Amino acid sequence: MKIKLLFVAGLLALYSCSNSSQEEKPAEKSTSTAVEEESIPEETEEEVSVIFPSAVDIMTVFKQAGLSYEKGITLPAEKHADFIRKEEKAIALGMYTADLAYCVVNQQQNQALGYIKAVRQVSELLGLSSVYENETLLKRFEQNINNEDSTLTILAEIQSETDMYIEENGLQDLAAVIFAGAWTEGMYLGVEANDDYDQESISTRVVEQMELLDNVVKMLQVSELGNVGQSLLKDLSALQEQYSHFDSVTEAQQTETIPTLSLSELNKLAKQIKTLRNARIQ
C-alpha cells in the first residue's frame, strides 16, 4: 500500500479572520506538502492519502464547542529539557504546539510567548533549527501578540516552513510522531478544559477527532518507530479500540449516522485520554 501523508499548513482553515484592516493579513489559502512513502510492489499498490489539520484547527473547533482556558493544565514550557530521547522530544514538540495554539485562541499572550520559545527550543534539539533561522517571524509574533488573527497567520507561516523542511529532508517518520503528540495534547486539553461543556456540542467535536485518530494510527503504523513511538502507537490503538466498542458508536455504524456519545462514554474516553497523555510526560 502506498501511503501519501499530507501535512496541512492550513492553520486558519477552521478559523475566520474577518477584520481586514488589521496589521497582519491571513494567508489566502492553505499550503499542503505531500510526502510519498515507499510503496510495496506495484501489483498490490493502493494509494491512501492521509490529511492532518493543524493544532490551531483542533483547538479552534474545541473552542467553538465551549472550550475555555484553564490555568495549569498545559505542559509546563520549562519542562522541555526533561525529554531526552528523540521520539520523546518529537512528542513534546507536538504537545507544545497544541499548548501554544490553546493559549493563542484563548488570548493568553504571556503564556503564548513562553510556548513559542519552547517550540523553538525543542525544534532545534530535533534538528529543525533552520525553520527558525528567519528571526523576522518570531519578532512579528512577539510584536503582534495582542492581535489574535495576526498571530494565527504567523503560526501558519511557521507551520508551512516546517512542513517544507520535513518534505525536503525526508523526516516523515518524525513528523508522524510530532503530530501524534499534538493530537494527544489537543484531545487532552479538549476534555480537561470542558468540565461544564454542552454535551452534544463536545460530543460532535470528540467524534470528529476520534475519526482523525484513525489516520493518526495509520500514519504511525507505516512509520519506523523506536520504543517510545511504539508505546504511543499501542496506547492510541487501545483508545481507538475502546471508542469503537461504545454502544453509541456501534449503533451509529449500523444506521450509518454520526454517533452522539453518552455522558458515561465521554467520561470513559476522557479518563483514558488523560492517562495516555500523562504517561507521555512523566
Number of C-alpha atoms within 10 A of each C-alpha: 16 18 19 18 22 18 27 21 27 26 29 23 17 15 16 9 16 10 10 10 7 13 11 17 17 23 17 8 11 15 19 18 17 17 20 17 16 11 14 11 10 9 7 10 12 13 12 13 15 18 16 20 19 25 26 29 22 23 28 23 20 26 20 13 21 19 25 20 17 14 10 7 12 21 17 14 20 11 11 20 12 12 17 10 12 15 23 19 23 26 29 29 26 27 29 31 28 32 28 29 28 30 23 27 23 18 16 18 19 13 18 24 18 16 25 20 16 23 21 19 17 21 21 14 16 16 9 16 16 12 21 17 10 11 10 10 17 20 11 14 21 17 12 18 20 15 17 19 25 21 26 26 20 22 26 24 20 19 23 22 16 21 24 19 17 20 16 12 8 13 13 24 19 22 23 27 29 24 26 26 29 26 29 25 30 29 23 24 26 26 21 18 18 19 12 9 16 12 17 14 14 24 20 18 18 23 18 14 17 18 11 16 20 14 17 23 20 16 23 24 16 16 18 12 18 11 10 16 25 17 14 24 21 15 18 23 17 14 17 17 11 14 20 14 11 19 15 16 20 14 15 14 13 8 10 10 10 14 18 21 22 15 12 10 18 19 13 14 20 19 14 17 22 17 13 19 22 14 12 18 15 7
